[in-house]
Amino acid sequence: MKSIIAAGLLLGCASGAIAGPYANVEANSGFVGSDYSGTVTDVHVGYEGALGSSAGYYVQAGPAIVSPDGGDVETELSGKTGLSVAATENVDIYGEISFITGDDNSYGTKVGVKYTF
């Protein structure tokens, strides 16, 4: 079940244009059909910055409060790092790697293309 909840971590996409530290609190809930499986609330501290004039990065980590449906609440460690590159004036390519600790550590990846009209 933790892998289903951890997959919710992949639904968020961090981005930013200004370099510096930040705080990010994010709640991700998981469902299988209409069956609620739980929520993971990340309380992260991070840093974002530029890589030249057309790329940016971020890294963030902190406690993750895991609240499975009908189960005991646990606190784990989670984090993510990502990169975004402007391929053209209207197209950005991005990627992210995330993790959460637990009985079995879980990892996730995300890649995508964003087109701006």
N, C-alpha and C positions, 0 to 999 in steps of 0.2 A: 504494500500500500504506500510505503514511503516513496517508491519510485513514481507512483502516480502523482503524489503531492509534489515531489521534486520537479516533475514535468511542468507543474504550474509556474515554477521559477523561470522557466524558459519563455513564458508568455510576455513578460515585461521586456522592454527594450530601452536601455539607458542611452542617452545621447546628450551632447552638449557642445557649445561653441566657446565657452569661456573657461580658461584654465583655472584650476584651484581646487581646494577641498570642498566637500559637500556632505550632507546627511541625506539618507534616503530611507524612508519607512514605506514598505510595500507589503500588502496582503494578497496572497494568491490562493484561491480556493479551487478544489478539484471536484469534478463530477464524472461519473460514468453513467451515461444516459441521464436520468433524473435523480440518481442516487448520489447524494453528497458524500464525499470521502474525507474531507477535512480542509484545513487552512494552514498555510505556513506564512508567518509574518516575519519579514526580514527587517532588522534594525541595523542598517549599514552606515559606515563612514567610508567615504571614498575620495578619490582624486581624479580629475580629468584634465586633459591638456591637448595641445596641438602637436602634430608631427608634420612640420612644414606648413605649407599653405593650403593643402588639400586633404589632410587626414587628421583624425583625432582618435584619442584613446581614453579609456577609463578603467579603473580598478577599484573594487569596493568589497568590504567584508564586514562581518559582525555576527551577532547572535541571530538565530532563526528560531522562533517559537512555533513548534510543530503541534498543532491541535487536531488530531484525527477525530473523526466522528465517532463518538462513543468510547474513545480511548483516553489514556492519560496524556496530559500536556507535557512535552519535553522541550528542553532548550538544546539546540545543536549549534554548530558553526556553519555559516554559509558565505559564499562570495562569488563574484563574477568579474571577468575582465573582458573588454571588447575593443574593437577597432572599427573605424568607419573611414572609407576612402571615397572622395569625389571622383568618379570615373569620367563624368562630363558635367556640364553646368546643371543638368536636370537629373542625373543618375548618381546615387550613392550606393556603394557596396559595403555591407557590414557583416561582422561576425562576432560571436560571443562564446565564451567557455564559462560554465558555472559548476559549482559543487555544493554539496551539503553533507555534513558528517551524520553518523547514526550507526545502527547495528551493522549496516553495510553502507560504506560511503557511496554516494550517488554523484554522477557527473552528467553534464549535458552540454550540447553544442547548439548553436543557432547560426545560420547564415541567411542572408537575404539581399534583395535589391530594392531600393526605394526610388520611385520615379516621382518627381515633383512637377506639377502642371504649371 
